[in-house]
Amino acid sequence: MTGAVLALFLLLLLVGFDVGFGMIASTYLSVVTGERMVNGTVLPVQIVAGIDKYVLVAIPLFILTGEIMNRGGLTQRLIDWALALVGHMRGALAQVSLLTNLLMAGVSGSGAADAAATGRILVPAMRREGYNEGYAGAIIAAGAMLGPIIPPSVPMIVYAAMANVSVIRLFLAGLLPGLLLFAGFAVIGYLYPTGQAIEHRRPRQSLAVQGKATLFALPVLTLPIVVLGGMRFGIVTDTEAAAVAAVWALIVSVFLSRELNARGIYSATVTAALSASAILFLLAAAGPLAWIIAESRINLEIAAVIAGISDNPLVVLLAINVLLLLVGCFLEPLPAMIVFLPTLTPIGMSLGIDPVHFGMIVILNLMIGMLTPPVGLLLFVAGSAGNVPVAAIIRRIWPFLLWSLIVLALVVLVPGLSLWLPGSV
């Protein structure tokens, strides 16, 4: 029955079905036409079970935080702050873009939201200063990749819920790999040939100007510290931290920046609700599919096949990485996790890999997929936000992809990169 479910699911995807509806339809049709009699209440019960996890409440709250930031002028505050600090450097606007995305990653947890917010402002600015537009879009897409790796992160919350892993440990695991990615991207931005980006070099800002910009952006800069610090020291749970972030962003946007009115709050809430409902619907739809996979024990069979490739755990892990990189080229991270995690997680456990370390490997692979043609979501979001042809971005994305693969290899080979900070929890 499981083979029929997967075959039908892939067929529905090929003819254009939505991923969530495809999972529900294929599971239902396979159950009602299969040889095994199944109680009709099983499917709706499994659909509800797919999202019956308290930790998932954090997803709409973090998405709402990002929407409030974008509409309340807080993103512009971050850009102004980054410009004051690094605006004098070579490749200044590239550095500003990366630094802004690094800070936004500590708040929104969504790469697509970060790419849309910064791309609308910074791609036109880079274009005016002589940057190749494809390179400008590539910088935005690469910087936005940091969003789901630097905590908080929506994919991390989903992985934690599916693999029964501590959210705070997974959040902490993403810090060092995320900073490594940022450092490499910043070096690429600095070394990019100035002949293709002849910008107006700005004078170095005085300490007074930098201090003023920092003070202006301080309410936003402190938000990641409040979120992670509150979770790390047990003051708030992960879900409560998401609520604190949303309220904090709302207070700053309404009373300090005064750029968010009642209409803006309503618009941000509706947009966040639509985005969160799409994610939660995917998780709900995956419930029956995961149940059938577990019932048929096909995940154990697949695990045995992959484990049979070699007796060396590193070779097996390499095979998993290749699989995830290929999957990431065609599927967005959340659908990919929902479809493949029930199979891959037991393999990681059988290899003796720490589930937090395995989670970082999975998330890094799938986030690299968001930068990988032909279906890399961030390439399309950055192109749309900055009005840049996706083909032009693809031609300039390869240095960032190469560095991302190097960081992935380091995380795989040096587990301490992702386990050192969580080890203190």
HELIX and SHEET records of a PDB file:
HELIX    1   1 THR A    2  LEU A   14  1                                  13    
HELIX    2   2 VAL A   19  THR A   33  1                                  15    
HELIX    3   3 VAL A   42  ALA A   49  1                                   8    
HELIX    4   4 TYR A   54  VAL A   57  5                                   4    
HELIX    5   5 ALA A   58  ARG A   71  1                                  14    
HELIX    6   6 LEU A   74  VAL A   86  1                                  13    
HELIX    7   7 ALA A   92  ALA A  105  1                                  14    
HELIX    8   8 GLY A  111  ARG A  128  1                                  18    
HELIX    9   9 GLU A  133  ALA A  144  1                                  12    
HELIX   10  10 VAL A  154  ALA A  163  1                                  10    
HELIX   11  11 VAL A  167  ALA A  173  1                                   7    
HELIX   12  12 LEU A  175  LEU A  191  1                                  17    
HELIX   13  13 THR A  194  GLN A  196  5                                   3    
HELIX   14  14 LEU A  207  LEU A  221  1                                  15    
HELIX   15  15 LEU A  223  ARG A  232  1                                  10    
HELIX   16  16 ASP A  238  ILE A  251  1                                  14    
HELIX   17  17 VAL A  252  LEU A  256  3                                   5    
HELIX   18  18 ALA A  262  SER A  296  1                                  35    
HELIX   19  19 ILE A  298  ALA A  307  1                                  10    
HELIX   20  20 PRO A  313  GLY A  328  1                                  16    
HELIX   21  21 PRO A  333  SER A  350  1                                  18    
HELIX   22  22 PRO A  355  GLY A  369  1                                  15    
HELIX   23  23 LEU A  377  GLY A  386  1                                  10    
HELIX   24  24 VAL A  390  ARG A  396  1                                   7    
HELIX   25  25 TRP A  398  LEU A  413  1                                  16    
HELIX   26  26 GLY A  416  LEU A  419  1                                   4    
HELIX   27  27 PRO A  422  SER A  424  5                                   3    
END                                                                             
